[in-house]
Amino acid sequence: MLRYAALILLILLIVLQIKLWTGSGGVRDVESLRQSVAETRKANEVLKARNEALQAEVQDLKEGRDAIEGRARSELGLVKPGETFYQIVEPAPAATAPKPPAQQR
């Protein structure tokens, strides 16, 4: 009788181990969820830093005149009266001439 009870418990243990390692909600699923949570947290950190930078920029634009002036100068190309605007244009790289077709003999 004791052998049958031990055999039944052993079979039950094997079935539960299989369920734990391969079944739904098992170790693989938990590890996959942990990895997904870690990736989401990293993405949230990046977005949080971006939001903080944007919030600081908005606050600066609300409070400071210098930020508005700097933005108008860089994005709109505005110049104060009495200033001279210089635009430096880099020369385009020389285009390579196409090779002449090979001569036939």
Biopython code that builds the backbone (N, CA, C, O; Angstrom):
import numpy as np
from Bio.PDB.StructureBuilder import StructureBuilder

atoms = [
    (1, "MET", "N", (0.816, -1.193, 0.000)),
    (1, "MET", "CA", (0.000, 0.000, 0.000)),
    (1, "MET", "C", (0.867, 1.267, 0.000)),
    (1, "MET", "O", (0.550, 2.240, -0.683)),
    (2, "LEU", "N", (1.942, 1.246, 0.757)),
    (2, "LEU", "CA", (2.837, 2.387, 0.845)),
    (2, "LEU", "C", (3.517, 2.625, -0.500)),
    (2, "LEU", "O", (3.799, 3.767, -0.862)),
    (3, "ARG", "N", (3.781, 1.544, -1.243)),
    (3, "ARG", "CA", (4.397, 1.685, -2.562)),
    (3, "ARG", "C", (3.449, 2.395, -3.522)),
    (3, "ARG", "O", (3.881, 3.234, -4.313)),
    (4, "TYR", "N", (2.180, 2.072, -3.458)),
    (4, "TYR", "CA", (1.201, 2.710, -4.339)),
    (4, "TYR", "C", (1.072, 4.202, -4.021)),
    (4, "TYR", "O", (0.978, 5.024, -4.933)),
    (5, "ALA", "N", (1.068, 4.545, -2.761)),
    (5, "ALA", "CA", (0.971, 5.953, -2.359)),
    (5, "ALA", "C", (2.206, 6.716, -2.832)),
    (5, "ALA", "O", (2.086, 7.835, -3.331)),
    (6, "ALA", "N", (3.387, 6.124, -2.681)),
    (6, "ALA", "CA", (4.615, 6.776, -3.125)),
    (6, "ALA", "C", (4.617, 6.918, -4.640)),
    (6, "ALA", "O", (5.043, 7.951, -5.157)),
    (7, "LEU", "N", (4.151, 5.901, -5.363)),
    (7, "LEU", "CA", (4.082, 5.953, -6.818)),
    (7, "LEU", "C", (3.113, 7.038, -7.282)),
    (7, "LEU", "O", (3.413, 7.774, -8.221)),
    (8, "ILE", "N", (1.969, 7.140, -6.638)),
    (8, "ILE", "CA", (0.973, 8.160, -6.979)),
    (8, "ILE", "C", (1.541, 9.553, -6.714)),
    (8, "ILE", "O", (1.366, 10.461, -7.527)),
    (9, "LEU", "N", (2.218, 9.724, -5.582)),
    (9, "LEU", "CA", (2.823, 11.020, -5.265)),
    (9, "LEU", "C", (3.922, 11.379, -6.261)),
    (9, "LEU", "O", (4.053, 12.540, -6.648)),
    (10, "LEU", "N", (4.711, 10.391, -6.676)),
    (10, "LEU", "CA", (5.761, 10.626, -7.664)),
    (10, "LEU", "C", (5.182, 11.045, -9.006)),
    (10, "LEU", "O", (5.692, 11.965, -9.645)),
    (11, "ILE", "N", (4.121, 10.375, -9.435)),
    (11, "ILE", "CA", (3.455, 10.723, -10.697)),
    (11, "ILE", "C", (2.857, 12.121, -10.608)),
    (11, "ILE", "O", (2.956, 12.909, -11.548)),
    (12, "LEU", "N", (2.241, 12.420, -9.480)),
    (12, "LEU", "CA", (1.668, 13.749, -9.267)),
    (12, "LEU", "C", (2.762, 14.822, -9.308)),
    (12, "LEU", "O", (2.571, 15.889, -9.890)),
    (13, "LEU", "N", (3.899, 14.530, -8.690)),
    (13, "LEU", "CA", (5.018, 15.468, -8.709)),
    (13, "LEU", "C", (5.516, 15.695, -10.131)),
    (13, "LEU", "O", (5.788, 16.834, -10.508)),
    (14, "ILE", "N", (5.639, 14.664, -10.906)),
    (14, "ILE", "CA", (6.086, 14.789, -12.294)),
    (14, "ILE", "C", (5.104, 15.611, -13.109)),
    (14, "ILE", "O", (5.515, 16.478, -13.880)),
    (15, "VAL", "N", (3.823, 15.355, -12.954)),
    (15, "VAL", "CA", (2.788, 16.107, -13.687)),
    (15, "VAL", "C", (2.839, 17.585, -13.312)),
    (15, "VAL", "O", (2.746, 18.453, -14.180)),
    (16, "LEU", "N", (2.986, 17.866, -12.029)),
    (16, "LEU", "CA", (3.045, 19.271, -11.597)),
    (16, "LEU", "C", (4.310, 19.968, -12.096)),
    (16, "LEU", "O", (4.260, 21.148, -12.442)),
    (17, "GLN", "N", (5.431, 19.270, -12.140)),
    (17, "GLN", "CA", (6.660, 19.854, -12.670)),
    (17, "GLN", "C", (6.521, 20.166, -14.157)),
    (17, "GLN", "O", (6.963, 21.218, -14.618)),
    (18, "ILE", "N", (5.915, 19.265, -14.895)),
    (18, "ILE", "CA", (5.702, 19.506, -16.326)),
    (18, "ILE", "C", (4.811, 20.729, -16.516)),
    (18, "ILE", "O", (5.081, 21.574, -17.368)),
    (19, "LYS", "N", (3.759, 20.818, -15.726)),
    (19, "LYS", "CA", (2.851, 21.967, -15.815)),
    (19, "LYS", "C", (3.592, 23.260, -15.455)),
    (19, "LYS", "O", (3.390, 24.298, -16.085)),
    (20, "LEU", "N", (4.450, 23.182, -14.435)),
    (20, "LEU", "CA", (5.184, 24.364, -13.996)),
    (20, "LEU", "C", (6.124, 24.873, -15.080)),
    (20, "LEU", "O", (6.188, 26.080, -15.310)),
    (21, "TRP", "N", (6.843, 24.002, -15.741)),
    (21, "TRP", "CA", (7.862, 24.420, -16.688)),
    (21, "TRP", "C", (7.320, 24.683, -18.084)),
    (21, "TRP", "O", (7.866, 25.523, -18.800)),
    (22, "THR", "N", (6.255, 23.985, -18.495)),
    (22, "THR", "CA", (5.793, 24.135, -19.876)),
    (22, "THR", "C", (4.387, 24.686, -20.008)),
    (22, "THR", "O", (4.010, 25.124, -21.095)),
    (23, "GLY", "N", (3.610, 24.681, -18.964)),
    (23, "GLY", "CA", (2.206, 25.059, -19.068)),
    (23, "GLY", "C", (1.984, 26.556, -19.093)),
    (23, "GLY", "O", (2.916, 27.345, -18.942)),
    (24, "SER", "N", (0.735, 26.928, -19.286)),
    (24, "SER", "CA", (0.332, 28.326, -19.297)),
    (24, "SER", "C", (0.547, 28.917, -17.904)),
    (24, "SER", "O", (0.138, 28.324, -16.905)),
    (25, "GLY", "N", (1.179, 30.071, -17.838)),
    (25, "GLY", "CA", (1.460, 30.693, -16.555)),
    (25, "GLY", "C", (2.672, 30.080, -15.877)),
    (25, "GLY", "O", (2.898, 30.287, -14.685)),
    (26, "GLY", "N", (3.440, 29.337, -16.630)),
    (26, "GLY", "CA", (4.618, 28.681, -16.068)),
    (26, "GLY", "C", (5.830, 29.602, -16.065)),
    (26, "GLY", "O", (5.724, 30.818, -16.230)),
    (27, "VAL", "N", (6.972, 28.983, -15.872)),
    (27, "VAL", "CA", (8.221, 29.725, -15.750)),
    (27, "VAL", "C", (8.532, 30.515, -17.025)),
    (27, "VAL", "O", (9.001, 31.650, -16.942)),
    (28, "ARG", "N", (8.284, 29.945, -18.178)),
    (28, "ARG", "CA", (8.563, 30.645, -19.439)),
    (28, "ARG", "C", (7.702, 31.905, -19.572)),
    (28, "ARG", "O", (8.193, 32.964, -19.962)),
    (29, "ASP", "N", (6.435, 31.777, -19.249)),
    (29, "ASP", "CA", (5.545, 32.943, -19.343)),
    (29, "ASP", "C", (5.957, 34.039, -18.364)),
    (29, "ASP", "O", (5.941, 35.222, -18.701)),
    (30, "VAL", "N", (6.325, 33.636, -17.157)),
    (30, "VAL", "CA", (6.728, 34.618, -16.153)),
    (30, "VAL", "C", (7.992, 35.347, -16.619)),
    (30, "VAL", "O", (8.081, 36.569, -16.492)),
    (31, "GLU", "N", (8.953, 34.619, -17.147)),
    (31, "GLU", "CA", (10.185, 35.247, -17.629)),
    (31, "GLU", "C", (9.898, 36.183, -18.802)),
    (31, "GLU", "O", (10.479, 37.264, -18.897)),
    (32, "SER", "N", (9.011, 35.767, -19.681)),
    (32, "SER", "CA", (8.626, 36.616, -20.812)),
    (32, "SER", "C", (7.967, 37.906, -20.315)),
    (32, "SER", "O", (8.242, 38.985, -20.840)),
    (33, "LEU", "N", (7.114, 37.798, -19.322)),
    (33, "LEU", "CA", (6.461, 38.979, -18.767)),
    (33, "LEU", "C", (7.464, 39.896, -18.072)),
    (33, "LEU", "O", (7.359, 41.118, -18.172)),
    (34, "ARG", "N", (8.427, 39.317, -17.374)),
    (34, "ARG", "CA", (9.454, 40.138, -16.724)),
    (34, "ARG", "C", (10.259, 40.916, -17.753)),
    (34, "ARG", "O", (10.568, 42.089, -17.546)),
    (35, "GLN", "N", (10.597, 40.272, -18.852)),
    (35, "GLN", "CA", (11.346, 40.940, -19.911)),
    (35, "GLN", "C", (10.504, 42.058, -20.529)),
    (35, "GLN", "O", (11.014, 43.143, -20.811)),
    (36, "SER", "N", (9.237, 41.794, -20.734)),
    (36, "SER", "CA", (8.343, 42.807, -21.299)),
    (36, "SER", "C", (8.223, 44.013, -20.366)),
    (36, "SER", "O", (8.220, 45.157, -20.820)),
    (37, "VAL", "N", (8.127, 43.754, -19.075)),
    (37, "VAL", "CA", (8.038, 44.839, -18.094)),
    (37, "VAL", "C", (9.324, 45.663, -18.103)),
    (37, "VAL", "O", (9.273, 46.891, -18.034)),
    (38, "ALA", "N", (10.477, 44.993, -18.187)),
    (38, "ALA", "CA", (11.759, 45.717, -18.221)),
    (38, "ALA", "C", (11.849, 46.602, -19.455)),
    (38, "ALA", "O", (12.298, 47.744, -19.358)),
    (39, "GLU", "N", (11.430, 46.099, -20.614)),
    (39, "GLU", "CA", (11.461, 46.900, -21.841)),
    (39, "GLU", "C", (10.516, 48.092, -21.740)),
    (39, "GLU", "O", (10.849, 49.193, -22.179)),
    (40, "THR", "N", (9.354, 47.875, -21.169)),
    (40, "THR", "CA", (8.383, 48.958, -21.008)),
    (40, "THR", "C", (8.918, 50.028, -20.065)),
    (40, "THR", "O", (8.737, 51.221, -20.305)),
    (41, "ARG", "N", (9.577, 49.597, -18.991)),
    (41, "ARG", "CA", (10.151, 50.569, -18.064)),
    (41, "ARG", "C", (11.231, 51.409, -18.740)),
    (41, "ARG", "O", (11.309, 52.616, -18.514)),
    (42, "LYS", "N", (12.066, 50.777, -19.568)),
    (42, "LYS", "CA", (13.094, 51.531, -20.286)),
    (42, "LYS", "C", (12.463, 52.547, -21.224)),
    (42, "LYS", "O", (12.904, 53.694, -21.294)),
    (43, "ALA", "N", (11.435, 52.126, -21.942)),
    (43, "ALA", "CA", (10.743, 53.046, -22.854)),
    (43, "ALA", "C", (10.106, 54.194, -22.071)),
    (43, "ALA", "O", (10.128, 55.340, -22.518)),
    (44, "ASN", "N", (9.547, 53.890, -20.919)),
    (44, "ASN", "CA", (8.937, 54.935, -20.092)),
    (44, "ASN", "C", (9.972, 55.925, -19.589)),
    (44, "ASN", "O", (9.698, 57.123, -19.519)),
    (45, "GLU", "N", (11.165, 55.441, -19.234)),
    (45, "GLU", "CA", (12.226, 56.339, -18.781)),
    (45, "GLU", "C", (12.627, 57.318, -19.890)),
    (45, "GLU", "O", (12.827, 58.506, -19.640)),
    (46, "VAL", "N", (12.740, 56.802, -21.114)),
    (46, "VAL", "CA", (13.098, 57.659, -22.250)),
    (46, "VAL", "C", (12.005, 58.709, -22.474)),
    (46, "VAL", "O", (12.297, 59.889, -22.671)),
    (47, "LEU", "N", (10.763, 58.272, -22.441)),
    (47, "LEU", "CA", (9.652, 59.208, -22.652)),
    (47, "LEU", "C", (9.546, 60.217, -21.511)),
    (47, "LEU", "O", (9.209, 61.381, -21.731)),
    (48, "LYS", "N", (9.833, 59.769, -20.305)),
    (48, "LYS", "CA", (9.775, 60.681, -19.163)),
    (48, "LYS", "C", (10.842, 61.768, -19.293)),
    (48, "LYS", "O", (10.577, 62.938, -19.016)),
    (49, "ALA", "N", (12.048, 61.381, -19.714)),
    (49, "ALA", "CA", (13.115, 62.368, -19.906)),
    (49, "ALA", "C", (12.739, 63.355, -21.003)),
    (49, "ALA", "O", (12.997, 64.553, -20.886)),
    (50, "ARG", "N", (12.129, 62.845, -22.069)),
    (50, "ARG", "CA", (11.698, 63.725, -23.160)),
    (50, "ARG", "C", (10.617, 64.695, -22.684)),
    (50, "ARG", "O", (10.645, 65.879, -23.021)),
    (51, "ASN", "N", (9.671, 64.189, -21.904)),
    (51, "ASN", "CA", (8.611, 65.050, -21.386)),
    (51, "ASN", "C", (9.164, 66.125, -20.457)),
    (51, "ASN", "O", (8.702, 67.266, -20.480)),
    (52, "GLU", "N", (10.152, 65.763, -19.639)),
    (52, "GLU", "CA", (10.753, 66.749, -18.739)),
    (52, "GLU", "C", (11.479, 67.835, -19.533)),
    (52, "GLU", "O", (11.414, 69.014, -19.186)),
    (53, "ALA", "N", (12.171, 67.429, -20.599)),
    (53, "ALA", "CA", (12.860, 68.423, -21.431)),
    (53, "ALA", "C", (11.854, 69.351, -22.102)),
    (53, "ALA", "O", (12.062, 70.563, -22.159)),
    (54, "LEU", "N", (10.766, 68.782, -22.606)),
    (54, "LEU", "CA", (9.737, 69.616, -23.238)),
    (54, "LEU", "C", (9.083, 70.542, -22.223)),
    (54, "LEU", "O", (8.797, 71.699, -22.530)),
    (55, "GLN", "N", (8.845, 70.039, -21.017)),
    (55, "GLN", "CA", (8.240, 70.873, -19.972)),
    (55, "GLN", "C", (9.166, 72.034, -19.606)),
    (55, "GLN", "O", (8.710, 73.161, -19.410)),
    (56, "ALA", "N", (10.469, 71.751, -19.516)),
    (56, "ALA", "CA", (11.424, 72.821, -19.215)),
    (56, "ALA", "C", (11.450, 73.850, -20.339)),
    (56, "ALA", "O", (11.548, 75.050, -20.080)),
    (57, "GLU", "N", (11.363, 73.391, -21.580)),
    (57, "GLU", "CA", (11.356, 74.312, -22.714)),
    (57, "GLU", "C", (10.094, 75.171, -22.709)),
    (57, "GLU", "O", (10.157, 76.371, -22.975)),
    (58, "VAL", "N", (8.959, 74.563, -22.408)),
    (58, "VAL", "CA", (7.700, 75.320, -22.338)),
    (58, "VAL", "C", (7.781, 76.364, -21.229)),
    (58, "VAL", "O", (7.376, 77.511, -21.415)),
    (59, "GLN", "N", (8.307, 75.958, -20.078)),
    (59, "GLN", "CA", (8.433, 76.893, -18.957)),
    (59, "GLN", "C", (9.362, 78.046, -19.315)),
    (59, "GLN", "O", (9.094, 79.198, -18.974)),
    (60, "ASP", "N", (10.449, 77.732, -20.001)),
    (60, "ASP", "CA", (11.392, 78.766, -20.417)),
    (60, "ASP", "C", (10.754, 79.719, -21.413)),
    (60, "ASP", "O", (10.980, 80.928, -21.358)),
    (61, "LEU", "N", (9.958, 79.174, -22.324)),
    (61, "LEU", "CA", (9.288, 80.038, -23.305)),
    (61, "LEU", "C", (8.230, 80.907, -22.643)),
    (61, "LEU", "O", (7.998, 82.036, -23.076)),
    (62, "LYS", "N", (7.589, 80.398, -21.602)),
    (62, "LYS", "CA", (6.579, 81.200, -20.905)),
    (62, "LYS", "C", (7.217, 82.330, -20.109)),
    (62, "LYS", "O", (6.668, 83.430, -20.044)),
    (63, "GLU", "N", (8.355, 82.072, -19.512)),
    (63, "GLU", "CA", (8.951, 83.042, -18.595)),
    (63, "GLU", "C", (10.006, 83.936, -19.247)),
    (63, "GLU", "O", (10.079, 85.125, -18.935)),
    (64, "GLY", "N", (10.809, 83.394, -20.127)),
    (64, "GLY", "CA", (11.952, 84.159, -20.608)),
    (64, "GLY", "C", (11.786, 84.689, -22.016)),
    (64, "GLY", "O", (11.304, 83.999, -22.914)),
    (65, "ARG", "N", (12.192, 85.914, -22.179)),
    (65, "ARG", "CA", (12.154, 86.533, -23.501)),
    (65, "ARG", "C", (13.330, 86.055, -24.346)),
    (65, "ARG", "O", (13.231, 85.984, -25.571)),
    (66, "ASP", "N", (14.434, 85.731, -23.697)),
    (66, "ASP", "CA", (15.621, 85.282, -24.426)),
    (66, "ASP", "C", (15.348, 83.983, -25.187)),
    (66, "ASP", "O", (15.815, 83.814, -26.313)),
    (67, "ALA", "N", (14.603, 83.081, -24.584)),
    (67, "ALA", "CA", (14.310, 81.814, -25.255)),
    (67, "ALA", "C", (13.457, 82.041, -26.494)),
    (67, "ALA", "O", (13.674, 81.409, -27.528)),
    (68, "ILE", "N", (12.494, 82.935, -26.389)),
    (68, "ILE", "CA", (11.634, 83.237, -27.539)),
    (68, "ILE", "C", (12.459, 83.874, -28.647)),
    (68, "ILE", "O", (12.297, 83.549, -29.823)),
    (69, "GLU", "N", (13.345, 84.784, -28.258)),
    (69, "GLU", "CA", (14.183, 85.448, -29.251)),
    (69, "GLU", "C", (15.126, 84.451, -29.923)),
    (69, "GLU", "O", (15.290, 84.470, -31.143)),
    (70, "GLY", "N", (15.732, 83.597, -29.139)),
    (70, "GLY", "CA", (16.642, 82.596, -29.698)),
    (70, "GLY", "C", (15.932, 81.650, -30.645)),
    (70, "GLY", "O", (16.467, 81.284, -31.691)),
    (71, "ARG", "N", (14.737, 81.260, -30.277)),
    (71, "ARG", "CA", (13.967, 80.365, -31.145)),
    (71, "ARG", "C", (13.569, 81.061, -32.440)),
    (71, "ARG", "O", (13.636, 80.462, -33.513)),
    (72, "ALA", "N", (13.159, 82.313, -32.349)),
    (72, "ALA", "CA", (12.781, 83.067, -33.544)),
    (72, "ALA", "C", (13.983, 83.256, -34.469)),
    (72, "ALA", "O", (13.848, 83.200, -35.691)),
    (73, "ARG", "N", (15.153, 83.478, -33.883)),
    (73, "ARG", "CA", (16.357, 83.645, -34.698)),
    (73, "ARG", "C", (16.738, 82.346, -35.400)),
    (73, "ARG", "O", (17.055, 82.354, -36.590)),
    (74, "SER", "N", (16.709, 81.227, -34.669)),
    (74, "SER", "CA", (17.175, 79.974, -35.266)),
    (74, "SER", "C", (16.155, 79.370, -36.227)),
    (74, "SER", "O", (16.529, 78.877, -37.291)),
    (75, "GLU", "N", (14.877, 79.400, -35.867)),
    (75, "GLU", "CA", (13.879, 78.734, -36.704)),
    (75, "GLU", "C", (13.314, 79.621, -37.802)),
    (75, "GLU", "O", (12.999, 79.143, -38.892)),
    (76, "LEU", "N", (13.186, 80.898, -37.519)),
    (76, "LEU", "CA", (12.565, 81.800, -38.489)),
    (76, "LEU", "C", (13.567, 82.703, -39.197)),
    (76, "LEU", "O", (13.223, 83.384, -40.164)),
    (77, "GLY", "N", (14.809, 82.707, -38.713)),
    (77, "GLY", "CA", (15.831, 83.533, -39.348)),
    (77, "GLY", "C", (15.625, 85.021, -39.124)),
    (77, "GLY", "O", (16.027, 85.827, -39.964)),
    (78, "LEU", "N", (15.015, 85.403, -38.022)),
    (78, "LEU", "CA", (14.762, 86.819, -37.753)),
    (78, "LEU", "C", (16.043, 87.528, -37.318)),
    (78, "LEU", "O", (16.915, 86.930, -36.688)),
    (79, "VAL", "N", (16.140, 88.814, -37.666)),
    (79, "VAL", "CA", (17.308, 89.629, -37.366)),
    (79, "VAL", "C", (16.816, 90.920, -36.723)),
    (79, "VAL", "O", (15.796, 91.476, -37.132)),
    (80, "LYS", "N", (17.545, 91.394, -35.717)),
    (80, "LYS", "CA", (17.191, 92.653, -35.063)),
    (80, "LYS", "C", (17.516, 93.813, -35.998)),
    (80, "LYS", "O", (18.382, 93.686, -36.864)),
    (81, "PRO", "N", (16.832, 94.936, -35.830)),
    (81, "PRO", "CA", (17.167, 96.112, -36.632)),
    (81, "PRO", "C", (18.608, 96.541, -36.365)),
    (81, "PRO", "O", (19.044, 96.594, -35.214)),
    (82, "GLY", "N", (19.341, 96.844, -37.430)),
    (82, "GLY", "CA", (20.721, 97.274, -37.303)),
    (82, "GLY", "C", (21.724, 96.123, -37.372)),
    (82, "GLY", "O", (22.927, 96.363, -37.466)),
    (83, "GLU", "N", (21.248, 94.884, -37.327)),
    (83, "GLU", "CA", (22.151, 93.738, -37.442)),
    (83, "GLU", "C", (22.297, 93.348, -38.904)),
    (83, "GLU", "O", (21.419, 93.615, -39.726)),
    (84, "THR", "N", (23.407, 92.719, -39.210)),
    (84, "THR", "CA", (23.647, 92.226, -40.561)),
    (84, "THR", "C", (23.644, 90.706, -40.518)),
    (84, "THR", "O", (24.313, 90.098, -39.682)),
    (85, "PHE", "N", (22.904, 90.110, -41.404)),
    (85, "PHE", "CA", (22.793, 88.650, -41.448)),
    (85, "PHE", "C", (23.759, 88.103, -42.486)),
    (85, "PHE", "O", (23.756, 88.539, -43.637)),
    (86, "TYR", "N", (24.572, 87.166, -42.084)),
    (86, "TYR", "CA", (25.504, 86.500, -42.997)),
    (86, "TYR", "C", (25.128, 85.028, -43.056)),
    (86, "TYR", "O", (24.933, 84.377, -42.030)),
    (87, "GLN", "N", (25.033, 84.522, -44.271)),
    (87, "GLN", "CA", (24.755, 83.104, -44.453)),
    (87, "GLN", "C", (25.936, 82.490, -45.188)),
    (87, "GLN", "O", (26.296, 82.929, -46.280)),
    (88, "ILE", "N", (26.526, 81.489, -44.590)),
    (88, "ILE", "CA", (27.681, 80.823, -45.185)),
    (88, "ILE", "C", (27.182, 79.538, -45.821)),
    (88, "ILE", "O", (26.586, 78.681, -45.169)),
    (89, "VAL", "N", (27.447, 79.436, -47.111)),
    (89, "VAL", "CA", (27.013, 78.254, -47.857)),
    (89, "VAL", "C", (28.243, 77.432, -48.188)),
    (89, "VAL", "O", (29.191, 77.928, -48.797)),
    (90, "GLU", "N", (28.221, 76.189, -47.787)),
    (90, "GLU", "CA", (29.331, 75.282, -48.075)),
    (90, "GLU", "C", (29.259, 74.896, -49.548)),
    (90, "GLU", "O", (28.170, 74.643, -50.063)),
    (91, "PRO", "N", (30.415, 74.846, -50.245)),
    (91, "PRO", "CA", (30.377, 74.442, -51.654)),
    (91, "PRO", "C", (29.985, 72.969, -51.758)),
    (91, "PRO", "O", (30.350, 72.147, -50.917)),
    (92, "ALA", "N", (29.242, 72.667, -52.802)),
    (92, "ALA", "CA", (28.816, 71.286, -53.023)),
    (92, "ALA", "C", (30.031, 70.459, -53.416)),
    (92, "ALA", "O", (30.918, 70.973, -54.097)),
    (93, "PRO", "N", (30.101, 69.206, -53.013)),
    (93, "PRO", "CA", (31.237, 68.372, -53.406)),
    (93, "PRO", "C", (31.242, 68.185, -54.922)),
    (93, "PRO", "O", (30.196, 68.082, -55.562)),
    (94, "ALA", "N", (32.450, 68.146, -55.470)),
    (94, "ALA", "CA", (32.601, 68.014, -56.923)),
    (94, "ALA", "C", (32.030, 66.666, -57.351)),
    (94, "ALA", "O", (32.334, 65.630, -56.760)),
    (95, "ALA", "N", (31.212, 66.701, -58.371)),
    (95, "ALA", "CA", (30.616, 65.469, -58.882)),
    (95, "ALA", "C", (31.662, 64.714, -59.685)),
    (95, "ALA", "O", (32.446, 65.318, -60.418)),
    (96, "THR", "N", (31.675, 63.424, -59.550)),
    (96, "THR", "CA", (32.627, 62.621, -60.319)),
    (96, "THR", "C", (32.095, 62.471, -61.739)),
    (96, "THR", "O", (30.923, 62.164, -61.960)),
    (97, "ALA", "N", (32.979, 62.694, -62.678)),
    (97, "ALA", "CA", (32.596, 62.602, -64.093)),
    (97, "ALA", "C", (32.414, 61.122, -64.455)),
    (97, "ALA", "O", (33.197, 60.275, -64.023)),
    (98, "PRO", "N", (31.392, 60.817, -65.240)),
    (98, "PRO", "CA", (31.195, 59.416, -65.629)),
    (98, "PRO", "C", (32.319, 58.961, -66.540)),
    (98, "PRO", "O", (32.839, 59.741, -67.337)),
    (99, "LYS", "N", (32.684, 57.719, -66.420)),
    (99, "LYS", "CA", (33.751, 57.170, -67.239)),
    (99, "LYS", "C", (33.253, 57.008, -68.674)),
    (99, "LYS", "O", (32.102, 56.630, -68.895)),
    (100, "PRO", "N", (34.126, 57.296, -69.657)),
    (100, "PRO", "CA", (33.702, 57.113, -71.046)),
    (100, "PRO", "C", (33.551, 55.621, -71.329)),
    (100, "PRO", "O", (34.226, 54.797, -70.711)),
    (101, "PRO", "N", (32.664, 55.273, -72.263)),
    (101, "PRO", "CA", (32.475, 53.859, -72.568)),
    (101, "PRO", "C", (33.759, 53.257, -73.148)),
    (101, "PRO", "O", (34.544, 53.948, -73.797)),
    (102, "ALA", "N", (33.951, 51.989, -72.908)),
    (102, "ALA", "CA", (35.156, 51.315, -73.384)),
    (102, "ALA", "C", (35.142, 51.262, -74.918)),
    (102, "ALA", "O", (34.104, 51.046, -75.542)),
    (103, "GLN", "N", (36.317, 51.463, -75.494)),
    (103, "GLN", "CA", (36.398, 51.449, -76.954)),
    (103, "GLN", "C", (36.474, 50.000, -77.437)),
    (103, "GLN", "O", (37.129, 49.147, -76.837)),
    (104, "GLN", "N", (35.794, 49.767, -78.519)),
    (104, "GLN", "CA", (35.812, 48.420, -79.108)),
    (104, "GLN", "C", (36.876, 48.341, -80.189)),
    (104, "GLN", "O", (37.073, 49.313, -80.919)),
    (105, "ARG", "N", (37.546, 47.250, -80.310)),
    (105, "ARG", "CA", (38.576, 47.082, -81.330)),
    (105, "ARG", "C", (38.168, 46.097, -82.348)),
    (105, "ARG", "O", (38.919, 45.831, -83.286)),
]
sb = StructureBuilder()
sb.init_structure("model")
sb.init_model(0)
sb.init_chain("A")
sb.init_seg("    ")
for serial, (resi, resn, name, xyz) in enumerate(atoms, 1):
    if name == "N":
        sb.init_residue(resn, " ", resi, " ")
    sb.init_atom(name, np.array(xyz, "f"), 0.0, 1.0, " ", f" {name:<3s}", serial, name[0])
structure = sb.get_structure()
